[in-house]
Every structure is written in C-alpha cells, then in structure tokens.
Amino acid sequence: MYAMSRDSVLSKAVFGKLSEKFHTPVVNLVISGIIGLIAIFLDVATPTSFINFGAFIAFKLVNASVVFHYVRQRRAGHRLNPVT
C-alpha cells in the first residue's frame, strides 16, 4: 500500500505517511493487522472463496480490456492481427 501511495494510486496523506521515529508506514501496518485479526476468526473455505471470486473477476476484466483495446484500435484505423 505504501508503494501504491508513493505512485499516487492511493492517498499519499493516509497510506504514504511514515512514522517519524521508525520510518515505517504505520497506517498500512495497522490496516494489515486489523485484516489479519479478522482473518483469524474465518474458516478456510471463506477466504478461499474470496480469492477464487477475485481471481475470476480479474480474469474477466483482463479479457474484456483486451477485446476493448482491439476494437478501439480497429476503429482508429490500425490493422491488427488478432492471433499475435
């Protein structure tokens, strides 16, 4: 999360703030700790289903973006080879 805030993907004010004393991203560590504590009370099937669902959604979005990119490039007049 710190790297993402450093690259301006997440809020620098929240996720990019470092501790003055230890020079570590304290907010990120607290968020990760809270998620870890919540995960202690879950059975194995629940996080597994979250991971499977997230991977499925990511796979579908990547496929949709490839199709969208291909159609957009064709409309712009570029000749594309759909095989390569």
N, C-alpha and C positions, 0 to 999 in steps of 0.2 A: 504494500500500500504506500510505503514511503517513496519507492521508486516511481510509482504511478503519479503521486502528488508532485514529485520533482519534475516529471514530464508534463505537468499541467493537465493530467487526465482526471485526477481527484483534487479536491480542495487543498491548496497549499496551507491555508490557515489552520486547518484541522489535522490533516494527515501528514503534512510536511514539517510540523513543528518538532524541534528536537529539544531534549532536556538540557538545561544549562550545565548541570552537574555531570551527567553521564554521556551526553551527546548521543542519545538514543531516541527513537520516535515513541514517546510514552503513550500517546493516544492509540497508536497502532497496536502496541503491546497489550493495552487494556482491552481493546476490542477483540483481539485474538484470544486473550484469556477468558473473556466472557463467553465467546463462542465455544471454546474448549470445555468450560464448565457446564454449559448447556448440553454439549455432546455426551458428557458422562452419563446423563440420565436417559439417553436414547438406546434402543436396542440396535443390533447390527443391521436389520432389514431397513430401517428408516433412512439412515444416511446413504445406504446403498441405493435405495430408490431415488433419493435426491440426486446422487451422482449420475445414475442412469438417465434420469429425466433431463438433467442439464447437458449431458453429452448428446442426447438425442436432439434437443433444441439447437445446440451449437452446430451439429452436423447439418440439420435442415437449413439453418441460416447461412452456412457457408455455401451449400448447394444453391440456394436462392440467389445469393450475391454473385455467384459465377454466371448463372443464367442472366441476371440483370445486367452484368457487365458485358456479356456477349451481345445482348440485344441493343444495349446503348452504343456499343462500338459499331454495330452494323448500321444503326440509324445515322451515325456520324459519317458513314461512307467508307469505313475501313473494311477491307476484306480479311476475314479471319478464318482460320482453319479450325473447325470445331473438334478435330481429333487431337491436335497438339496443344 
